[in-house]
């Protein structure tokens, strides 16, 4: 479960994964961001990038959390017998202690038990692991870069756990022939002679490692001015996120990017560069530009009624032109951006007038004005005693 002796593909030689590299580097500069969640199909360099990142860190630890791990394996155990006999705490370190100052990689994080994921994310953001058992407690530093990967086709994480990940992004298959060829050529060259391949980029790897170290030192000197705070708040409000965790993570990620760029000050441009990584898994609003609510706007019910009227008008116009209705506006506003939830199982009912009498039906279609006729209904036998049997 620790870093193996086999050669590691260099981080700087990754092709076509600029957004993933940026997210991992930001988490390496400031592990307090809370980790990186990467979704995508198999064979898209998710685990390769995580292993390569560990080489850029001062200690280079790479620890994998297996799916069948228990809570004690993750956090460590306390020997209560030794405490009672000797009066001293004997602690057996777990995976969190081994990953200190390195990378903790969790493949298929969506298949882990929720309590284990919650505890893992809590330690990743706080940097401290606390183990308590029968009134005896022990704590130790556990600062690491958490990298979790998952395939959305095999299930999703609960929204509460998704929000705990600092940054998130989705990786798709490579549709550009030139990019696919470059990736294959690089991999073939590495497999043919790993040592020669690594020697060809050793200077670039050293420069990246030194840059991570310098960025960590610079991090504390960067401050947030009012313009940055205002911009972060605006982006989070427009995305309709829950709580203020997104604001905090966006500020830390923007500061990490400014430190990585060796910028003299943190600006709104750094915020814009990391906003998508922060809001990808937290956004509840549509991905397109939102229309800000004007002063004097109605209540939530009135707004929903107005949206329903607009959707009804659009549907009526579409029906009149002979076009079939696609997905409704309300359905699009609640889908998670970047993750397809699949087509609707059936066609949306044709919208009728949206007068006050339809409000009570909510999301259900109002009753039809003309009931469908029933051709024949077999009469029911009246209640009471059954008729006497024939002799």
C-alpha positions in Angstrom: 0.0 0.0 0.0 3.0 2.3 0.0 5.0 3.7 -2.9 6.2 0.7 -5.0 9.7 0.3 -6.5 8.5 0.3 -10.1 9.2 3.4 -12.1 6.6 6.2 -12.0 5.4 8.0 -15.0 6.6 11.6 -14.6 4.0 14.3 -13.8 5.3 16.8 -16.3 5.0 14.2 -19.1 1.2 13.8 -18.8 -0.5 14.8 -22.0 -4.0 16.3 -22.3 -4.7 16.6 -18.6 -4.0 20.2 -17.8 -7.1 20.7 -15.6 -6.3 17.6 -13.6 -2.7 18.7 -13.2 -3.8 22.1 -12.0 -6.2 20.7 -9.4 -3.6 18.3 -8.0 -1.0 21.0 -7.8 -3.3 23.4 -6.0 -4.0 20.6 -3.5 -0.3 20.0 -3.1 0.4 23.6 -2.4 -2.4 23.8 0.2 -3.6 20.4 1.4 -6.1 22.2 3.6 -8.2 22.7 0.4 -9.7 19.3 1.2 -8.7 16.9 -1.6 -9.5 16.4 -5.2 -12.4 14.3 -6.6 -11.9 13.0 -10.2 -14.7 11.4 -12.1 -14.3 9.7 -15.4 -14.1 6.4 -17.3 -11.3 3.9 -16.9 -8.0 4.5 -18.6 -7.9 8.3 -18.4 -4.7 8.6 -16.3 -6.5 9.3 -12.9 -4.3 7.0 -10.8 -1.2 7.7 -13.0 -1.5 11.4 -12.2 -2.0 10.8 -8.5 1.1 8.6 -8.3 3.1 11.1 -10.3 2.1 13.9 -7.9 3.6 12.1 -4.9 7.1 12.4 -6.5 6.8 16.2 -6.4 6.2 16.3 -2.7 9.1 16.6 -0.2 8.7 13.0 1.2 7.0 11.4 -1.7 4.7 9.0 0.2 2.0 7.4 -1.8 -0.6 5.4 0.1 -3.6 3.6 -1.3 -6.8 3.1 0.7 -8.3 -0.3 -0.3 -12.1 -0.7 -0.6 -12.2 -3.3 2.2 -10.3 -1.2 4.7 -11.8 -0.9 8.2 -11.9 2.2 10.4 -9.0 0.9 12.5 -6.9 0.3 9.5 -7.6 3.9 8.4 -7.2 5.8 11.7 -5.0 3.4 13.7 -5.6 1.6 17.0 -4.9 2.1 20.7 -3.6 -0.6 23.0 -5.8 -0.2 26.0 -4.1 -3.1 27.8 -0.8 -1.3 27.7 -2.5 1.9 29.0 -3.9 0.1 32.0 -0.6 -1.7 32.8 2.0 0.9 32.0 0.0 4.1 32.1 1.2 5.1 28.6 -0.7 5.2 25.4 0.6 2.8 22.8 -0.6 3.8 19.3 -0.5 1.6 16.2 -0.4 4.0 13.2 -3.0 3.5 10.4 -3.0 4.6 6.8 -3.6 8.2 7.7 -0.3 8.3 9.6 1.5 6.7 6.8 0.2 9.2 4.3 1.5 12.2 6.3 3.2 14.7 4.0 2.3 12.5 0.9 -0.6 11.5 -1.2 -3.5 9.3 0.0 -5.2 7.8 -3.0 -8.7 6.3 -2.9 -9.9 4.5 -6.0 -13.7 4.1 -6.4 -14.3 6.3 -3.4 -18.1 6.1 -4.1 -18.0 2.4 -3.1 -16.5 3.1 0.4 -18.9 3.2 3.4 -20.1 6.7 4.0 -18.8 6.9 7.6 -15.3 6.0 6.4 -15.4 8.6 3.7 -16.7 11.3 6.1 -13.9 10.6 8.5 -11.3 10.6 5.7 -12.5 14.0 4.5 -12.6 15.4 8.0 -8.9 14.5 8.5 -7.9 15.7 5.0 -9.3 19.2 5.7 -8.1 19.6 9.3 -4.7 17.9 9.0 -5.1 16.1 12.4 -6.2 12.6 13.1 -7.9 12.0 16.5 -8.4 8.4 17.7 -10.6 7.9 20.8 -11.4 4.6 22.5 -13.0 4.1 25.9 -12.0 7.5 27.2 -8.4 7.3 25.9 -7.5 9.5 23.0 -4.5 10.1 20.8 -3.9 12.6 18.0 -1.2 13.1 15.4 -0.6 15.3 12.3 -2.0 13.9 9.1 -1.4 16.4 6.3 -1.7 14.8 3.0 -3.1 15.4 -0.5 -6.3 13.4 -0.8 -7.1 12.2 -4.3 -10.4 10.3 -4.8 -11.5 8.8 -8.1 -14.8 7.3 -9.2 -16.8 6.2 -12.2 -20.3 7.8 -12.1 -21.7 4.7 -13.8 -21.0 2.7 -10.6 -22.9 5.0 -8.3 -22.5 8.5 -6.8 -21.6 10.0 -3.5 -24.2 11.6 -1.3 -24.3 15.4 -1.7 -23.1 15.9 1.9 -19.9 13.9 1.1 -19.5 15.5 -2.3 -19.4 18.9 -0.7 -16.6 17.9 1.6 -14.2 17.4 -1.3 -12.4 20.7 -2.0 -12.0 20.5 -5.8 -13.7 18.3 -8.3 -13.6 17.7 -12.1 -14.7 15.3 -14.7 -12.5 13.7 -17.3 -13.8 12.4 -20.5 -12.5 10.2 -23.2 -10.0 11.6 -25.7 -11.8 12.7 -28.9 -8.9 14.5 -30.5 -6.8 12.1 -32.7 -3.7 14.1 -32.2 -4.0 14.0 -28.4 -4.6 10.3 -28.4 -1.5 9.7 -30.5 0.6 11.9 -28.3 -0.6 10.0 -25.2 0.1 6.6 -26.8 3.5 7.6 -28.0 4.5 8.9 -24.6 3.3 5.7 -22.9 5.0 3.5 -25.4 8.3 5.4 -24.9 8.0 5.1 -21.1 7.2 1.3 -21.2 10.1 0.7 -23.6 12.7 2.3 -21.4 11.4 3.9 -18.2 14.8 5.1 -17.0 15.7 6.8 -20.2 12.2 8.4 -20.4 12.5 9.7 -16.9 16.0 11.0 -17.5 14.8 13.1 -20.4 12.4 15.1 -18.1 14.4 15.1 -14.9 15.1 18.8 -15.0 11.4 19.6 -15.5 10.5 17.3 -12.6 13.0 19.0 -10.3 11.7 22.4 -11.3 8.1 21.4 -10.5 9.1 20.0 -7.1 11.0 23.2 -6.2 8.1 25.3 -7.3 5.7 23.4 -5.0 8.0 24.0 -2.1 8.3 27.7 -2.8 4.6 28.1 -3.2 4.0 26.5 0.2 6.3 29.1 1.7 4.7 32.0 -0.1 1.2 30.9 0.8 0.9 32.6 4.1 2.0 36.0 2.8 -0.9 36.4 0.4 -4.0 38.1 1.8 -7.6 38.5 0.6 -8.8 42.0 -0.2 -12.4 43.2 -0.4 -12.6 42.9 -4.2 -11.6 39.2 -4.0 -14.1 38.5 -1.2 -16.9 40.3 -3.2 -16.1 38.3 -6.3 -16.1 35.0 -4.5 -19.4 35.7 -2.9 -21.0 36.7 -6.2 -19.9 33.5 -7.9 -21.1 31.3 -5.1 -24.5 33.1 -4.9 -25.0 32.8 -8.6 -24.2 29.1 -8.4 -26.8 28.6 -5.6 -24.4 26.6 -3.5 -25.3 25.4 0.0 -23.6 27.0 2.9 -20.3 28.8 2.7 -17.8 25.9 2.3 -17.5 26.8 -1.4 -16.5 30.4 -0.5 -13.8 29.2 1.9 -12.4 26.6 -0.6 -12.5 29.1 -3.5 -10.5 31.6 -1.5 -7.9 28.9 -0.5 -7.7 27.6 -4.0 -7.2 31.0 -5.5 -4.5 31.8 -2.9 -2.8 28.5 -3.8 -2.9 29.4 -7.5 -1.4 32.9 -6.8 1.4 31.3 -4.8 2.0 28.8 -7.5 2.2 31.6 -10.1 4.5 33.5 -7.7 2.2 36.5 -8.1 2.7 39.5 -5.8 -1.0 39.6 -4.9 -4.1 37.6 -5.1 -6.6 38.9 -7.7 -10.0 38.1 -9.1 -8.3 36.5 -12.1 -7.0 33.8 -9.8 -10.5 33.3 -8.5 -12.0 32.9 -12.0 -9.3 30.3 -12.8 -10.3 28.0 -9.9 -14.0 28.7 -9.8 -15.1 25.8 -12.0 -13.0 23.3 -9.9 -14.7 24.5 -6.7 -18.3 24.8 -8.0 -18.4 21.8 -10.3 -19.9 19.4 -7.7 -21.6 22.1 -5.6 -23.6 24.1 -8.2 -27.4 23.9 -8.0 -28.1 26.7 -10.5 -28.0 26.1 -14.3 -24.5 26.1 -15.9 -25.5 29.0 -18.2 -25.5 32.6 -17.0 -28.1 33.3 -14.4 -30.4 36.3 -14.4 -30.0 38.2 -11.1 -33.2 38.7 -9.2 -34.3 42.4 -9.3 -35.5 44.3 -6.3 -39.2 43.8 -5.6 -39.3 40.3 -7.1 -42.0 38.0 -5.9 -41.7 35.1 -3.5 -40.4 31.7 -4.3 -43.9 30.4 -5.2 -44.5 33.3 -7.5 -41.1 32.8 -9.1 -41.8 29.1 -9.7 -45.2 30.0 -11.1 -43.6 32.5 -13.5 -41.0 29.9 -14.5 -43.8 27.4 -15.1 -45.7 29.9 -17.3 -42.6 30.6 -19.3 -41.9 26.9 -19.8 -45.6 26.4 -20.8 -45.4 29.2 -23.3 -42.2 27.8 -24.8 -43.7 24.3 -25.0 -46.9 25.6 -26.7 -44.8 27.5 -29.2 -42.7 24.4 -29.8 -45.8 22.3 -30.3 -47.2 24.8 -32.7 -44.1 24.7 -34.9 -44.2 20.9 -34.9 -41.1 20.4 -32.8 -41.1 18.0 -29.9 -40.3 19.3 -26.4 -36.8 18.6 -25.1 -36.0 18.8 -21.4 -37.8 21.4 -19.3 -36.1 24.4 -17.8 -36.8 23.2 -14.3 -35.3 19.8 -15.0 -32.1 21.4 -16.3 -31.7 23.7 -13.3 -31.4 20.8 -10.8 -29.1 18.6 -12.8 -25.5 18.3 -11.6 -23.4 20.1 -14.2 -21.0 18.0 -16.1 -22.7 14.7 -15.0 -25.3 13.4 -17.3 -28.3 12.1 -15.5 -29.6 10.3 -18.7 -32.6 11.1 -20.8 -36.1 11.4 -19.4 -38.0 8.1 -19.3 -41.0 9.6 -21.0 -42.2 12.7 -22.8 -43.3 15.7 -20.8 -47.1 16.2 -20.8 -48.3 19.0 -23.0 -48.7 22.2 -21.0 -52.0 23.9 -20.8 -53.0 27.3 -19.4 -51.3 28.1 -16.1 -54.2 29.8 -14.2 -54.6 29.8 -10.5 -56.6 26.5 -10.6 -53.5 24.6 -11.7 -51.3 25.8 -8.8 -52.6 23.1 -6.5 -51.4 20.3 -8.8 -47.7 21.3 -8.3 -45.5 19.2 -10.6 -48.4 16.9 -11.7 -50.4 17.7 -14.8 -53.9 19.1 -14.2 -56.8 16.8 -14.9 -57.9 16.6 -18.5 -61.0 18.6 -19.5 -62.5 15.7 -21.3 -62.4 12.4 -19.5 -61.6 9.3 -21.6 -64.8 7.3 -22.2 -64.9 3.7 -20.8 -66.4 1.2 -23.2 -67.6 -1.4 -20.7 -67.2 -2.1 -17.0 -68.2 -5.5 -15.6 -70.7 -5.0 -12.8 -69.4 -5.9 -9.3 -71.2 -8.4 -7.2 -73.1 -6.7 -4.3 -71.8 -7.1 -0.8 -73.6 -9.4 1.6 -74.1 -13.1 1.9 -73.0 -15.2 -1.0 -75.9 -16.8 -3.0 -76.8 -20.4 -2.1 -75.0 -23.0 -4.0 -77.0 -25.0 -6.5 -77.8 -28.6 -5.5 
